[in-house]
């Protein structure tokens, strides 16, 4: 009789002699590597809303981000990505291209974000509500992607903006029959 190692080696060689078995083992190995990589990367999906430059329809984009241990860092990455603008060439930016995020803080469920002064320029949307629409969309995006955020306070050059309008929108329950931005402007 042969040794147990020789017996195991013969069994393995017999198993791998079949083409089907080799492919099955490779498929399992590739699947395990892919699952391990997915689990270790820690990617998180975030959604962004932009508006079509042609008909004004909403365009939703999904992007994958590396998660971090800090909620503030995750929110900062989201806002900076929103400032970069859409991937789609038919979508408009929410803010002028040279808008910068000056500071962002997340404290006790509230996000404080201060933007450069040129973000107040209405060069993005052709409507008279362009600046408001951009900041409202960003505010809603932060709340949608980060459910732990209870309030978002936006600033331009250190001055809080649209406090009353945002308060009206987010104080009421969700109403899908009227566009929220238009509803706030009529109140």
C-alpha positions as CSV (number, residue, x, y, z in Angstrom):
1,X,0.0,0.0,0.0
2,X,1.0,3.5,-0.7
3,X,1.3,6.4,1.7
4,X,-1.8,8.6,2.4
5,X,-0.1,11.5,0.7
6,X,0.2,9.5,-2.6
7,X,-3.4,8.4,-2.3
8,X,-4.5,12.1,-1.9
9,X,-2.3,13.2,-4.8
10,X,-3.8,10.5,-7.1
11,X,-7.3,11.6,-6.1
12,X,-6.5,15.3,-6.8
13,X,-5.0,14.5,-10.2
14,X,-8.0,12.3,-11.1
15,X,-10.3,15.2,-10.0
16,X,-8.4,17.8,-12.1
17,X,-8.1,15.5,-15.1
18,X,-11.7,16.5,-16.0
19,X,-12.0,19.8,-17.8
20,X,-15.3,20.5,-16.1
21,X,-13.8,20.1,-12.7
22,X,-11.0,22.5,-13.5
23,X,-13.4,25.1,-14.7
24,X,-15.6,24.7,-11.6
25,X,-12.6,25.1,-9.2
26,X,-11.5,28.2,-11.1
27,X,-15.0,29.7,-11.0
28,X,-15.2,29.1,-7.3
29,X,-11.8,30.6,-6.8
30,X,-12.6,33.7,-8.8
31,X,-15.9,34.1,-7.0
32,X,-14.1,34.0,-3.6
33,X,-11.5,36.5,-4.7
34,X,-14.2,38.9,-5.9
35,X,-16.3,38.5,-2.8
36,X,-13.2,39.2,-0.6
37,X,-12.3,42.2,-2.6
38,X,-15.8,43.6,-2.4
39,X,-16.0,43.1,1.3
40,X,-12.6,44.7,1.9
41,X,-13.1,47.7,-0.3
42,X,-16.0,49.0,1.8
43,X,-17.8,50.8,-1.1
44,X,-21.0,52.8,-0.4
45,X,-23.5,53.9,-3.1
46,X,-24.5,57.6,-3.1
47,X,-27.1,59.2,-5.4
48,X,-26.9,62.6,-7.0
49,X,-29.6,64.6,-8.6
50,X,-28.9,66.9,-11.5
51,X,-31.1,68.6,-14.1
52,X,-31.2,68.2,-17.8
53,X,-30.1,71.2,-19.7
54,X,-32.5,70.4,-22.5
55,X,-35.9,69.9,-20.8
56,X,-35.2,70.4,-17.1
57,X,-35.9,66.8,-16.2
58,X,-34.1,65.3,-13.2
59,X,-31.2,63.0,-13.9
60,X,-30.2,60.7,-11.1
61,X,-26.6,59.4,-11.0
62,X,-25.3,56.7,-8.7
63,X,-21.7,56.8,-7.6
64,X,-19.6,54.5,-5.4
65,X,-17.5,55.9,-2.6
66,X,-15.1,54.3,-0.1
67,X,-16.7,54.5,3.3
68,X,-14.7,56.0,6.1
69,X,-14.9,55.9,9.9
70,X,-15.9,59.5,10.0
71,X,-19.4,60.7,9.1
72,X,-18.1,64.2,8.5
73,X,-15.6,62.9,6.0
74,X,-18.3,60.9,4.1
75,X,-20.5,64.0,3.9
76,X,-17.6,66.2,2.8
77,X,-16.8,63.7,0.0
78,X,-20.4,63.8,-1.1
79,X,-20.6,67.6,-1.2
80,X,-17.3,67.9,-3.1
81,X,-18.5,65.4,-5.6
82,X,-21.7,67.3,-6.1
83,X,-19.7,70.4,-6.7
84,X,-17.8,68.6,-9.5
85,X,-21.0,68.1,-11.3
86,X,-22.7,65.4,-13.4
87,X,-21.1,62.8,-15.5
88,X,-23.8,63.0,-18.1
89,X,-23.0,65.7,-20.8
90,X,-26.7,66.7,-21.0
91,X,-27.0,67.6,-17.4
92,X,-26.2,71.0,-15.8
93,X,-24.0,71.6,-12.8
94,X,-25.8,72.6,-9.6
95,X,-23.4,75.5,-9.0
96,X,-20.9,77.5,-11.1
97,X,-17.8,75.5,-11.9
98,X,-15.4,77.5,-9.7
99,X,-17.6,77.1,-6.5
100,X,-15.6,75.7,-3.6
101,X,-16.5,74.1,-0.3
102,X,-14.7,76.3,2.3
103,X,-15.7,74.4,5.5
104,X,-17.9,71.5,6.4
105,X,-18.7,70.4,10.0
106,X,-21.0,67.7,11.2
107,X,-22.1,68.2,14.8
108,X,-25.0,66.7,16.8
109,X,-26.9,65.6,13.7
110,X,-26.5,69.0,11.9
111,X,-24.3,69.7,8.8
112,X,-22.8,73.1,8.5
113,X,-21.4,73.8,5.0
114,X,-19.8,77.1,3.9
115,X,-19.3,77.8,0.2
116,X,-17.3,80.3,-1.7
117,X,-19.1,83.5,-2.6
118,X,-19.3,82.8,-6.3
119,X,-21.8,80.0,-5.6
120,X,-24.4,82.8,-5.3
121,X,-24.1,83.6,-9.0
122,X,-27.2,82.5,-10.8
123,X,-25.3,81.3,-13.9
124,X,-26.3,77.7,-13.7
125,X,-30.1,77.6,-14.1
126,X,-31.9,79.7,-16.6
127,X,-34.9,80.2,-14.2
128,X,-35.0,82.9,-11.6
129,X,-34.7,80.3,-8.9
130,X,-31.4,78.9,-10.0
131,X,-29.3,79.5,-6.9
132,X,-32.2,78.3,-4.7
133,X,-32.7,75.1,-6.8
134,X,-29.0,74.2,-6.6
135,X,-28.8,74.6,-2.8
136,X,-32.2,72.9,-2.3
137,X,-31.1,69.9,-4.4
138,X,-27.8,69.7,-2.4
139,X,-29.7,69.9,0.9
140,X,-32.1,67.1,-0.2
141,X,-29.2,65.0,-1.4
142,X,-27.4,65.2,1.9
143,X,-30.6,64.3,3.8
144,X,-31.4,61.4,1.4
145,X,-27.9,59.8,1.4
146,X,-27.2,60.3,5.1
147,X,-30.3,59.5,7.2
148,X,-28.5,60.3,10.4
149,X,-28.5,64.0,9.4
150,X,-31.3,65.9,11.0
151,X,-30.6,69.4,9.7
152,X,-28.5,71.0,7.0
153,X,-27.4,74.7,7.4
154,X,-25.8,76.1,4.2
155,X,-23.7,79.3,4.2
156,X,-22.1,81.5,1.5
157,X,-19.1,83.5,2.7
158,X,-20.1,82.9,6.4
159,X,-23.8,84.0,6.0
160,X,-26.6,81.5,6.3
161,X,-28.8,81.2,3.2
162,X,-32.4,80.3,2.6
163,X,-33.1,79.6,6.2
164,X,-36.9,80.3,6.1
165,X,-37.4,78.6,2.7
166,X,-35.6,75.4,3.9
167,X,-37.5,75.5,7.2
168,X,-40.8,75.5,5.4
169,X,-39.9,72.6,3.1
170,X,-38.5,70.3,5.7
171,X,-41.0,71.1,8.5
172,X,-43.9,69.7,6.4
173,X,-44.4,66.0,5.7
174,X,-43.5,64.7,2.3
175,X,-45.9,65.6,-0.5
176,X,-45.2,64.0,-3.8
177,X,-47.9,65.9,-5.7
178,X,-46.1,69.3,-5.8
179,X,-42.5,69.9,-6.5
180,X,-41.0,70.9,-3.2
181,X,-38.8,73.7,-4.5
182,X,-41.8,75.4,-6.2
183,X,-43.9,74.8,-3.1
184,X,-41.5,76.7,-0.9
185,X,-41.2,79.6,-3.3
186,X,-45.0,80.2,-3.3
187,X,-45.3,80.1,0.5
